[in-house]
Amino acid sequence: MNRSKLLGGVALAACVALAASACSSSKTNSGSSAPTTAVTTLPSGNTSAATGFNAAVTGIVRPTDAEGGTMTLVDRSDFDSLDPGNTYDAFSWSIIGDWARPLMTYAQQPGNAGAKVVPDLAEGPGVVSNNGMTWTYKIKPGVKYQDGSVVTSADVKYAIERSNWGQDTLVNGPAYLPNFIQDTTKYAGPYKDKNPNDGVSGITTPDNQTIVFNLTSPFSDFDYLMALPGSAPVPRAKDTGADYFKTLLSTGQYKVDNYQVGNELDLSPNPNFDKSTDPDKLHVVRASKIVVKLKQDKATIDDTLFDGSANADLTGVGVQPATQSKILGDPKLKADSDSAYANSTEYFAINATQKPFDNVNCRQAIEWIIDKATLQTEAGGSQGGGDIASTIDPPTIPGWKAGDQYLTAGNKGDATKAKASLAQCKTAEPDAFNADGSIKDTFEIMTRDNSTKEATMVQTTQTNLKSIGINTTIDTKPFDKYNSQFAGNKTYVDQHKVAISFMKWGADFPSGYGFMYSLLASSAIHPSGGYNLSWYKDDAIDQGFTKALGENDPTARGADYAAIDHQALADALVVPLIWDKNLVYRPESTTNVIFSQGYGMYIFSAMGVK
């Protein structure tokens, strides 16, 4: 997930996070729309209110059954798309439940329970059969789009095909399923293959309520994949490709009234939403209207939370450094704020195809010279920023193992070891170096435009690199186009000699696979819109993912993922910087505030206003 992603939550082992029937080959769905336990913490009049610093991490702040009012959210950037099949931004995923219902979703619970996936459009978790090779879901009957038409399993099948096999047109979202679903027809996707009778052979719909997935190999995290927004239904006849966001049909409790790109999004209650299809109350109308103000000035966005003009910051990446000091120094303000592991990592991806960084010694020189202690301070310190990272996976991922390959005194970097690595690189690629040991070319460091903290951190890194003879310029690009047009666009990267790209990444779902696959697997490399910004095919990493996915024991699977993480460090493909803790503020005007361990930010679709 792209956090400004990506902020994922505290992770659980796959079968712990899945409901029991997801780990069984014999249970079946009941066909009932009865409530599921431990799905939502909807206030019931006597719900205890959580108060104080970090209260929303463990409980509900200002719980209430009251509805009404206008909730105003602010965001430093814009949506990559409102289309659930074409989005990869964490803040988008955290609110998209207002207008889209995937098969599964995350429980609206504080604490670790919020990292569990629960049924949304589906009646229950996937029923597993055929030795883990087949997953079957029943969708709730009577779910309607905002135009009154009824959702069918064929709509879910089409939605999944367009989001996973249509990335020639929908470039933003994740595409896991082509790696696991049987497809004897070699489906080209709905935008290249216009025949409505064609599709992925391994996805079938025996009736209007049933969808069946036949896999090429067992995949114990499959319910997590069905919690991705791309499983939310889309009727084929209404799809307009990349422009679907302009006319999308809502299945959630709200509908889109107005979306002005780069300016504002307005939502109002969906008149055709049937509460009886939502027994777990995941889609309750809290506010009478929701207004999202986009592209807000990051220098002043925090002020809107204090002056009452905004109820919450949808960006979800925490307040600015000056505001951190203000909040932490004022007991009253601190009592209305939260800071917890966001399950995301700030890191540098090193372009392993850009000479001379195609040489591992040159990449290791970058690993050694980075002053992580200073970067931690610039990120906001241990409470407002996070902990210094030694791995890509944060400590909340099952199987995590601390990295020790590039430890330096005080985490300040080691120029001696960096220069020694650079000298080895010079021996292998002498034409790339000057006589004094510096590299001849000047390269780009890429970063996003939505955080002053990131800008400062990249400037410090530029200074670190210059101290060992690596000269760089800083290339700052729009957050919402960062991967599709710039850092994740191979043509742009090659033309501009991009050597390093700053990223902030959280788990697509809380497991080693969910966190690292899009960043490290060779099959995640795309000409544009991808997130493997090292552009490197690492056979050991690819084989590691295959091994982990075939492992039934959660402990052994966690160890496999830890080995992948450490292999990426040995190959110097990434420089882990910070395991994020975002200091976020909740104005007194907000109600039902819960910090999601599934998304690593507030659950905006559960939030209301006084």
Wavefront OBJ file of the C-alpha trace (Angstrom):
o trace
v 0.000 0.000 0.000
v 1.313 3.332 -0.711
v 1.476 5.190 2.511
v 2.317 8.305 2.392
v 0.793 4.952 2.091
v 1.008 3.003 3.671
v 0.336 2.382 7.073
v -0.670 -1.110 8.021
v -1.455 -2.329 11.496
v -0.218 -4.729 14.122
v 0.057 -8.049 12.349
v -1.158 -11.484 13.285
v -0.262 -14.900 11.959
v -2.385 -15.779 8.964
v -4.700 -18.352 10.524
v -4.948 -16.338 13.740
v -6.116 -13.322 11.796
v -8.546 -15.349 9.718
v -11.811 -16.642 11.051
v -11.796 -20.344 11.851
v -13.595 -21.441 8.707
v -10.943 -19.813 6.556
v -8.414 -22.279 7.923
v -10.651 -25.287 7.529
v -11.338 -27.457 4.522
v -14.681 -28.731 5.786
v -16.789 -25.859 7.092
v -19.402 -24.152 4.979
v -21.078 -20.760 5.089
v -24.429 -20.694 6.805
v -26.176 -18.498 4.248
v -27.312 -16.281 7.097
v -26.944 -12.520 7.480
v -26.742 -12.764 11.245
v -24.180 -10.544 12.995
v -20.658 -11.845 13.374
v -18.940 -11.500 16.730
v -15.885 -9.290 17.218
v -16.408 -7.334 14.023
v -17.374 -3.871 15.164
v -17.433 -1.958 18.431
v -20.516 0.049 17.560
v -21.552 2.219 20.537
v -24.667 0.945 22.269
v -25.373 3.693 24.765
v -23.354 2.137 27.583
v -20.053 1.775 25.728
v -17.224 2.982 27.934
v -15.367 5.968 26.588
v -11.614 5.753 26.255
v -9.752 8.911 27.218
v -6.215 10.203 27.239
v -3.066 9.795 25.159
v -3.207 6.735 22.877
v -6.805 6.049 23.975
v -7.991 5.421 20.392
v -5.386 2.666 20.044
v -6.989 0.553 22.757
v -10.599 1.798 22.876
v -13.202 4.143 21.407
v -12.872 7.862 22.022
v -16.190 9.710 22.481
v -18.479 6.775 21.569
v -22.010 7.724 20.589
v -25.011 6.477 18.637
v -25.791 10.001 17.466
v -25.906 10.724 13.736
v -25.915 13.910 11.708
v -23.803 16.962 11.026
v -21.170 17.636 8.396
v -17.792 15.978 8.821
v -14.957 17.867 7.174
v -11.743 16.015 6.420
v -8.553 17.523 5.016
v -5.838 15.866 2.965
v -2.423 17.036 1.833
v -2.721 15.283 -1.501
v -5.417 13.790 -3.712
v -6.750 10.301 -4.299
v -4.884 8.297 -6.906
v -8.444 7.245 -7.784
v -11.831 6.838 -6.097
v -12.167 3.607 -8.082
v -11.755 0.707 -5.615
v -10.015 -1.273 -8.341
v -7.490 1.446 -9.108
v -6.226 2.770 -5.789
v -3.198 2.013 -3.622
v -3.176 4.849 -1.096
v -3.635 4.014 2.582
v -5.921 6.948 3.274
v -8.052 5.884 0.325
v -8.356 2.342 1.670
v -9.276 3.661 5.134
v -12.314 5.585 3.842
v -13.275 3.699 0.689
v -15.661 1.549 2.728
v -17.983 4.552 2.675
v -18.785 3.808 -0.981
v -17.467 0.289 -1.685
v -17.989 -3.139 -0.114
v -15.245 -5.707 -0.781
v -15.881 -9.357 0.033
v -13.918 -9.019 3.278
v -12.758 -6.045 5.310
v -11.007 -5.212 8.592
v -12.859 -5.347 11.884
v -13.814 -1.941 13.266
v -12.082 -2.730 16.536
v -9.289 -1.045 18.459
v -6.080 -2.895 19.245
v -4.935 -6.139 17.685
v -8.525 -7.157 16.905
v -8.593 -4.417 14.263
v -6.053 -6.361 12.179
v -8.467 -9.263 11.662
v -10.351 -9.616 8.402
v -14.110 -10.112 8.644
v -16.949 -10.537 6.133
v -18.361 -7.459 4.413
v -20.070 -8.212 1.092
v -19.454 -11.912 1.778
v -21.636 -13.865 4.168
v -18.591 -15.381 5.797
v -14.876 -16.044 5.331
v -13.806 -18.099 2.352
v -14.536 -21.819 2.585
v -11.380 -23.761 1.789
v -11.399 -27.114 -0.024
v -9.302 -29.194 -2.415
v -6.253 -29.141 -0.102
v -6.197 -25.379 0.024
v -6.503 -24.955 -3.742
v -10.131 -23.769 -3.833
v -11.772 -20.857 -1.974
v -15.543 -20.301 -2.141
v -17.505 -17.228 -1.031
v -21.218 -16.548 -0.804
v -22.229 -12.905 -1.137
v -25.016 -11.418 0.949
v -28.360 -11.359 -0.869
v -30.072 -8.070 -1.607
v -27.049 -5.770 -1.655
v -27.747 -2.932 -4.077
v -25.857 -0.269 -5.970
v -26.907 3.338 -5.526
v -29.063 3.089 -8.685
v -31.100 0.279 -7.101
v -29.709 -2.600 -9.170
v -28.754 -5.755 -7.277
v -25.153 -6.883 -6.848
v -24.336 -10.342 -8.217
v -21.335 -12.626 -7.981
v -20.662 -11.883 -11.666
v -20.064 -8.248 -10.679
v -17.486 -9.367 -8.122
v -15.792 -11.597 -10.682
v -15.622 -8.745 -13.162
v -14.321 -6.324 -10.525
v -11.507 -8.711 -9.620
v -10.644 -9.319 -13.269
v -10.474 -5.613 -14.081
v -8.397 -4.748 -11.013
v -5.974 -7.662 -11.364
v -5.891 -8.361 -15.114
v -6.669 -4.852 -16.364
v -3.546 -3.039 -15.227
v -2.843 -1.882 -18.743
v -5.615 0.637 -17.928
v -5.948 0.581 -14.129
v -2.319 1.244 -13.207
v -2.543 2.072 -9.498
v -3.892 -0.856 -7.513
v -2.237 -4.119 -6.417
v -2.495 -7.197 -8.650
v -1.799 -10.308 -6.594
v -4.255 -12.761 -8.113
v -2.611 -13.451 -11.504
v 0.157 -15.092 -9.505
v -2.199 -17.582 -7.836
v -5.364 -18.116 -9.881
v -5.624 -20.836 -12.520
v -5.995 -19.248 -15.954
v -5.852 -21.723 -18.820
v -7.339 -19.110 -21.157
v -4.462 -16.655 -20.574
v -7.000 -13.876 -20.156
v -5.724 -10.530 -21.472
v -8.025 -8.479 -19.272
v -11.326 -6.718 -20.000
v -9.781 -3.709 -21.743
v -7.851 -5.727 -24.301
v -10.370 -8.557 -24.593
v -13.787 -6.962 -25.120
v -15.710 -10.259 -25.310
v -17.945 -10.355 -22.182
v -17.986 -14.159 -22.339
v -14.233 -14.332 -21.809
v -12.567 -14.191 -18.430
v -10.223 -15.941 -16.033
v -10.944 -19.663 -16.163
v -10.055 -20.157 -12.502
v -12.785 -17.797 -11.258
v -16.305 -19.136 -11.620
v -19.779 -18.038 -10.532
v -22.066 -21.099 -10.259
v -24.971 -18.824 -9.283
v -25.673 -15.175 -8.555
v -24.544 -15.503 -4.926
v -21.464 -17.723 -5.278
v -17.936 -17.056 -6.480
v -15.237 -19.744 -6.571
v -11.478 -19.248 -6.879
v -9.293 -22.136 -8.064
v -5.641 -21.585 -7.197
v -2.427 -22.850 -8.694
v -0.977 -23.389 -5.213
v -2.217 -23.017 -1.629
v -2.326 -19.476 -0.289
v -3.309 -19.187 3.360
v -3.653 -15.378 3.234
v -6.436 -15.462 0.632
v -9.078 -13.806 2.841
v -6.684 -10.871 3.134
v -6.645 -10.563 -0.658
v -10.440 -10.396 -0.633
v -10.224 -7.498 1.848
v -8.423 -5.409 -0.761
v -10.721 -2.766 -2.328
v -10.472 -4.403 -5.757
v -12.947 -7.125 -4.730
v -15.741 -4.531 -4.386
v -18.300 -5.196 -7.144
v -18.387 -3.332 -10.458
v -21.070 -3.978 -13.104
v -19.409 -4.627 -16.460
v -21.937 -2.491 -18.352
v -21.079 0.565 -16.252
v -17.293 0.272 -16.360
v -15.460 3.056 -18.184
v -11.923 1.958 -17.408
v -9.666 4.560 -15.844
v -12.578 7.025 -15.884
v -14.893 4.833 -13.814
v -14.155 6.984 -10.756
v -16.244 9.733 -12.402
v -19.439 7.654 -12.459
v -18.805 4.826 -9.991
v -21.792 3.120 -8.424
v -21.644 2.977 -4.642
v -22.496 -0.120 -2.625
v -21.620 1.537 0.693
v -23.630 3.744 3.021
v -22.543 6.901 1.179
v -22.480 7.918 -2.462
v -20.242 10.374 -4.289
v -22.088 13.626 -5.009
v -19.175 15.643 -6.320
v -15.492 15.073 -6.941
v -13.347 17.940 -8.155
v -9.894 16.502 -8.768
v -7.348 18.255 -6.583
v -10.005 20.247 -4.782
v -12.889 18.491 -3.014
v -14.877 15.285 -2.563
v -18.467 15.414 -1.261
v -20.392 12.391 0.036
v -23.990 11.989 1.180
v -26.013 8.973 2.380
v -26.785 6.351 -0.269
v -30.616 6.086 -0.453
v -30.437 2.501 -1.741
v -28.191 1.199 1.012
v -30.075 -1.531 2.885
v -29.071 -1.761 6.561
v -30.315 -5.353 6.696
v -27.417 -6.388 4.446
v -24.981 -5.001 7.021
v -25.704 -6.993 10.186
v -22.287 -6.243 11.638
v -22.863 -2.492 11.256
v -19.668 -1.851 9.327
v -21.462 0.738 7.182
v -23.316 3.039 9.553
v -24.157 6.575 8.440
v -22.499 8.795 11.048
v -22.535 12.221 9.398
v -25.251 13.652 7.163
v -22.550 14.886 4.813
v -18.818 14.306 4.407
v -16.584 16.902 2.781
v -12.960 16.069 1.956
v -10.820 19.087 1.121
v -7.864 18.020 -1.026
v -4.385 19.346 -1.786
v -4.302 21.303 1.454
v -1.136 23.207 2.352
v 0.925 20.910 4.554
v 2.338 23.940 6.380
v -1.092 24.994 7.655
v -3.184 21.815 7.550
v -2.650 21.156 11.273
v -4.078 24.581 12.101
v -7.430 23.525 10.646
v -7.656 20.800 13.297
v -7.150 23.331 16.068
v -9.368 26.133 14.763
v -12.365 23.856 14.167
v -12.535 24.166 10.378
v -11.657 20.458 9.985
v -12.552 17.381 12.022
v -9.667 15.105 11.001
v -6.650 14.821 8.716
v -7.367 12.044 6.227
v -3.726 11.947 5.110
v -2.997 9.831 8.177
v 0.752 10.406 8.308
v 0.835 12.529 11.450
v 1.192 16.197 12.254
v 4.073 18.404 11.186
v 7.225 18.678 13.369
v 6.273 22.069 14.847
v 2.854 20.709 15.764
v 4.407 17.661 17.403
v 6.209 19.890 19.874
v 3.009 21.831 20.499
v 0.982 18.698 21.214
v 3.556 16.859 23.309
v 4.188 19.990 25.375
v 0.523 20.609 26.180
v -1.156 17.966 28.411
v -4.638 18.829 27.113
v -3.643 18.487 23.458
v -1.607 15.367 24.137
v -4.651 13.760 25.758
v -6.423 14.078 22.405
v -3.657 12.486 20.342
v -2.349 9.022 19.548
v 1.046 7.580 18.644
v 1.448 3.896 17.845
v 3.293 1.683 15.416
v 1.735 2.459 12.069
v 3.130 -0.831 10.726
v 4.902 1.101 8.020
v 8.542 1.661 7.188
v 10.285 4.666 5.690
v 13.111 3.524 3.460
v 15.243 4.221 0.419
v 14.995 1.929 -2.594
v 18.302 1.734 -4.481
v 17.989 1.375 -8.243
v 20.051 -1.745 -8.940
v 19.883 -1.183 -12.706
v 21.541 2.261 -12.600
v 25.303 1.995 -13.072
v 27.441 1.787 -10.999
v 24.768 0.833 -8.442
v 24.232 -2.380 -10.345
v 27.281 -3.395 -8.293
v 26.364 -4.545 -4.788
v 29.417 -2.840 -3.253
v 28.262 0.545 -4.502
v 24.839 -0.107 -3.023
v 26.376 -1.197 0.263
v 28.299 2.071 0.423
v 24.917 3.815 0.581
v 23.776 1.446 3.342
v 26.838 2.285 5.441
v 26.868 6.077 5.104
v 23.245 6.913 6.017
v 22.968 8.818 9.319
v 19.795 7.208 10.649
v 19.974 8.930 14.020
v 19.658 12.356 12.420
v 16.921 11.111 10.101
v 14.985 9.832 13.129
v 15.152 13.277 14.724
v 14.003 14.893 11.488
v 11.163 12.381 11.219
v 9.874 13.553 14.605
v 11.907 11.633 17.164
v 11.065 8.345 18.807
v 7.504 9.360 19.711
v 6.470 11.617 16.878
v 8.454 9.818 14.187
v 9.316 6.250 15.102
v 12.101 3.816 15.852
v 15.269 3.402 13.803
v 14.728 0.523 11.394
v 17.086 -2.365 10.668
v 14.703 -4.304 8.383
v 11.941 -3.591 5.884
v 9.336 -5.450 7.964
v 8.470 -3.619 11.186
v 8.580 -5.580 14.468
v 4.802 -6.111 14.357
v 5.023 -8.589 11.457
v 4.992 -12.272 12.527
v 8.420 -13.874 12.285
v 10.261 -10.541 12.314
v 13.962 -10.739 13.121
v 16.135 -7.693 13.775
v 18.746 -6.848 11.170
v 22.387 -6.447 12.110
v 24.143 -6.148 8.756
v 24.786 -2.408 8.742
v 24.898 -1.420 12.409
v 26.972 1.703 13.137
v 27.941 3.513 16.322
v 24.982 5.577 17.490
v 23.249 4.843 14.164
v 25.215 7.768 12.726
v 26.628 5.953 9.690
v 30.193 4.790 9.077
v 32.198 6.691 6.455
v 35.158 4.317 6.711
v 33.092 1.249 5.825
v 31.184 3.187 3.172
v 34.392 4.275 1.458
v 35.780 0.744 1.668
v 32.682 -0.570 -0.132
v 32.985 2.192 -2.714
v 36.630 1.268 -3.291
v 35.609 -2.328 -4.006
v 33.015 -1.026 -6.449
v 35.667 1.085 -8.169
v 37.816 -2.008 -8.690
v 34.903 -3.689 -10.493
v 33.715 -0.628 -12.435
v 36.717 1.735 -12.757
v 35.241 3.743 -15.650
v 32.504 5.056 -13.377
v 34.939 6.679 -10.955
v 37.235 9.679 -10.760
v 40.834 9.290 -9.654
v 39.963 10.475 -6.121
v 37.460 7.647 -5.686
v 34.327 9.722 -6.234
v 31.726 8.671 -8.795
v 31.757 10.685 -12.022
v 28.055 11.008 -12.671
v 25.470 12.960 -10.725
v 22.300 11.042 -9.821
v 18.819 11.863 -8.627
v 17.213 11.159 -5.278
v 13.429 11.126 -5.648
v 10.952 12.124 -2.968
v 7.276 13.085 -2.644
v 5.874 16.587 -2.223
v 3.483 16.011 0.677
v 5.774 16.117 3.711
v 8.283 18.687 4.898
v 9.847 15.960 7.072
v 10.639 13.844 4.031
v 12.173 16.829 2.270
v 14.491 17.473 5.214
v 15.462 13.813 5.496
v 16.369 13.631 1.817
v 18.508 16.773 2.122
v 20.438 15.153 4.985
v 20.931 12.026 2.890
v 22.230 14.117 0.010
v 24.874 15.504 2.376
v 25.734 12.003 3.640
v 26.292 10.760 0.100
v 28.365 13.749 -0.938
v 30.741 13.066 1.965
v 31.865 9.812 0.266
v 31.879 11.097 -3.310
v 28.333 10.367 -4.508
v 26.796 13.539 -5.938
v 23.030 13.844 -6.198
v 20.246 16.259 -6.958
v 16.822 16.088 -5.331
v 13.791 15.495 -7.542
v 10.489 16.206 -5.730
v 7.327 14.953 -7.416
v 3.561 14.963 -6.678
v 2.535 12.283 -4.216
v -0.488 11.144 -6.228
v 1.603 10.601 -9.391
v 4.836 9.548 -7.723
v 4.738 5.890 -8.718
v 2.671 5.990 -11.892
v 4.693 8.718 -13.632
v 7.999 9.123 -11.824
v 9.681 6.830 -9.265
v 7.711 3.819 -10.491
v 8.058 4.689 -14.167
v 11.089 2.914 -15.658
v 11.400 5.283 -18.610
v 11.536 8.318 -16.332
v 13.922 6.624 -13.905
v 16.354 5.687 -16.696
v 16.233 9.067 -18.410
v 16.883 10.979 -15.178
v 19.497 8.648 -13.653
v 17.445 8.038 -10.528
v 19.632 6.148 -8.065
v 17.538 6.387 -4.898
v 13.809 6.740 -4.294
v 12.326 7.625 -0.923
v 9.292 5.578 0.071
v 7.003 5.113 3.024
v 5.336 1.726 2.888
v 2.920 -0.257 4.999
v 1.509 -3.742 4.714
v -1.091 -4.434 2.062
v -2.128 -6.935 4.709
v -0.334 -7.824 7.938
v 2.016 -10.652 6.983
v 5.506 -10.849 5.539
v 4.017 -11.519 2.133
v 1.565 -8.647 2.446
v 4.332 -6.276 3.450
v 7.206 -7.209 1.150
v 5.903 -8.810 -2.029
v 5.160 -5.589 -3.911
v 8.515 -4.134 -2.894
v 10.851 -7.034 -3.602
v 9.359 -9.708 -5.878
v 10.481 -9.627 -9.508
v 6.891 -10.245 -10.640
v 5.990 -6.920 -8.996
v 8.217 -4.992 -11.427
v 6.096 -3.037 -13.927
v 6.965 -0.469 -16.607
v 4.903 2.079 -14.672
v 2.922 2.207 -11.461
v 4.889 -0.508 -9.649
v 6.459 -0.337 -6.209
v 9.549 -2.486 -6.675
v 11.750 0.577 -7.081
v 14.980 -1.409 -6.959
v 14.046 -2.880 -10.368
v 15.980 -6.010 -9.489
v 15.181 -9.683 -10.122
v 16.545 -11.474 -7.089
v 16.194 -15.231 -7.490
v 16.774 -15.890 -3.794
v 13.952 -13.542 -2.874
v 11.560 -15.016 -5.451
v 12.332 -18.528 -4.244
v 11.836 -17.367 -0.660
v 8.296 -16.204 -1.380
v 7.495 -19.525 -3.069
v 8.809 -21.434 -0.069
v 6.889 -19.317 2.447
v 3.584 -19.639 0.599
v 3.866 -23.409 0.645
v 4.546 -23.483 4.379
v 1.585 -24.432 6.590
v 3.248 -23.787 9.931
v 2.917 -20.078 10.855
v 6.218 -20.040 12.769
v 8.159 -21.552 9.893
v 6.402 -19.238 7.436
v 7.380 -16.234 9.551
v 11.005 -17.394 9.538
v 10.878 -17.678 5.739
v 9.688 -14.076 5.459
v 12.411 -12.890 7.832
v 14.962 -14.594 5.574
v 13.586 -12.686 2.560
v 13.925 -9.422 4.469
v 17.536 -10.157 5.347
v 18.330 -11.229 1.773
v 17.161 -7.831 0.518
v 19.562 -6.222 2.995
v 22.441 -8.478 1.978
v 21.843 -7.441 -1.629
v 21.523 -3.801 -0.514
v 18.298 -3.255 -2.420
v 16.725 -1.114 0.286
v 17.900 1.066 3.166
v 15.402 0.787 6.048
v 15.213 4.103 7.878
v 12.305 4.411 10.314
v 9.585 2.122 11.647
v 6.859 4.700 11.777
v 4.973 6.027 14.717
v 2.678 8.794 13.568
v 1.550 11.360 16.102
v -2.041 12.047 15.086
v -4.484 14.518 16.615
v -8.230 14.019 17.135
v -10.151 17.269 17.670
v -12.839 17.309 20.359
v -15.430 17.591 17.592
v -14.873 13.960 16.487
v -16.779 10.950 17.804
v -16.318 7.181 17.596
v -12.580 7.549 17.056
v -10.752 4.229 16.633
v -7.142 3.754 15.528
v -7.107 0.889 13.034
v -4.359 -1.675 13.326
v -5.457 -2.891 9.892
v -4.702 0.402 8.162
v -2.423 2.109 10.676
v -4.637 5.184 10.941
v -8.057 6.202 12.162
v -11.086 4.327 10.809
v -12.629 7.258 8.984
v -15.657 5.270 7.849
v -16.588 4.776 11.538
v -15.931 8.358 12.632
v -18.646 10.914 13.335
v -18.931 14.490 14.544
v -20.658 16.205 17.443
l 1 2 3 4 5 6 7 8 9 10 11 12 13 14 15 16 17 18 19 20 21 22 23 24 25 26 27 28 29 30 31 32 33 34 35 36 37 38 39 40 41 42 43 44 45 46 47 48 49 50 51 52 53 54 55 56 57 58 59 60 61 62 63 64 65 66 67 68 69 70 71 72 73 74 75 76 77 78 79 80 81 82 83 84 85 86 87 88 89 90 91 92 93 94 95 96 97 98 99 100 101 102 103 104 105 106 107 108 109 110 111 112 113 114 115 116 117 118 119 120 121 122 123 124 125 126 127 128 129 130 131 132 133 134 135 136 137 138 139 140 141 142 143 144 145 146 147 148 149 150 151 152 153 154 155 156 157 158 159 160 161 162 163 164 165 166 167 168 169 170 171 172 173 174 175 176 177 178 179 180 181 182 183 184 185 186 187 188 189 190 191 192 193 194 195 196 197 198 199 200 201 202 203 204 205 206 207 208 209 210 211 212 213 214 215 216 217 218 219 220 221 222 223 224 225 226 227 228 229 230 231 232 233 234 235 236 237 238 239 240 241 242 243 244 245 246 247 248 249 250 251 252 253 254 255 256 257 258 259 260 261 262 263 264 265 266 267 268 269 270 271 272 273 274 275 276 277 278 279 280 281 282 283 284 285 286 287 288 289 290 291 292 293 294 295 296 297 298 299 300 301 302 303 304 305 306 307 308 309 310 311 312 313 314 315 316 317 318 319 320 321 322 323 324 325 326 327 328 329 330 331 332 333 334 335 336 337 338 339 340 341 342 343 344 345 346 347 348 349 350 351 352 353 354 355 356 357 358 359 360 361 362 363 364 365 366 367 368 369 370 371 372 373 374 375 376 377 378 379 380 381 382 383 384 385 386 387 388 389 390 391 392 393 394 395 396 397 398 399 400 401 402 403 404 405 406 407 408 409 410 411 412 413 414 415 416 417 418 419 420 421 422 423 424 425 426 427 428 429 430 431 432 433 434 435 436 437 438 439 440 441 442 443 444 445 446 447 448 449 450 451 452 453 454 455 456 457 458 459 460 461 462 463 464 465 466 467 468 469 470 471 472 473 474 475 476 477 478 479 480 481 482 483 484 485 486 487 488 489 490 491 492 493 494 495 496 497 498 499 500 501 502 503 504 505 506 507 508 509 510 511 512 513 514 515 516 517 518 519 520 521 522 523 524 525 526 527 528 529 530 531 532 533 534 535 536 537 538 539 540 541 542 543 544 545 546 547 548 549 550 551 552 553 554 555 556 557 558 559 560 561 562 563 564 565 566 567 568 569 570 571 572 573 574 575 576 577 578 579 580 581 582 583 584 585 586 587 588 589 590 591 592 593 594 595 596 597 598 599 600 601 602 603 604 605 606 607 608 609 610
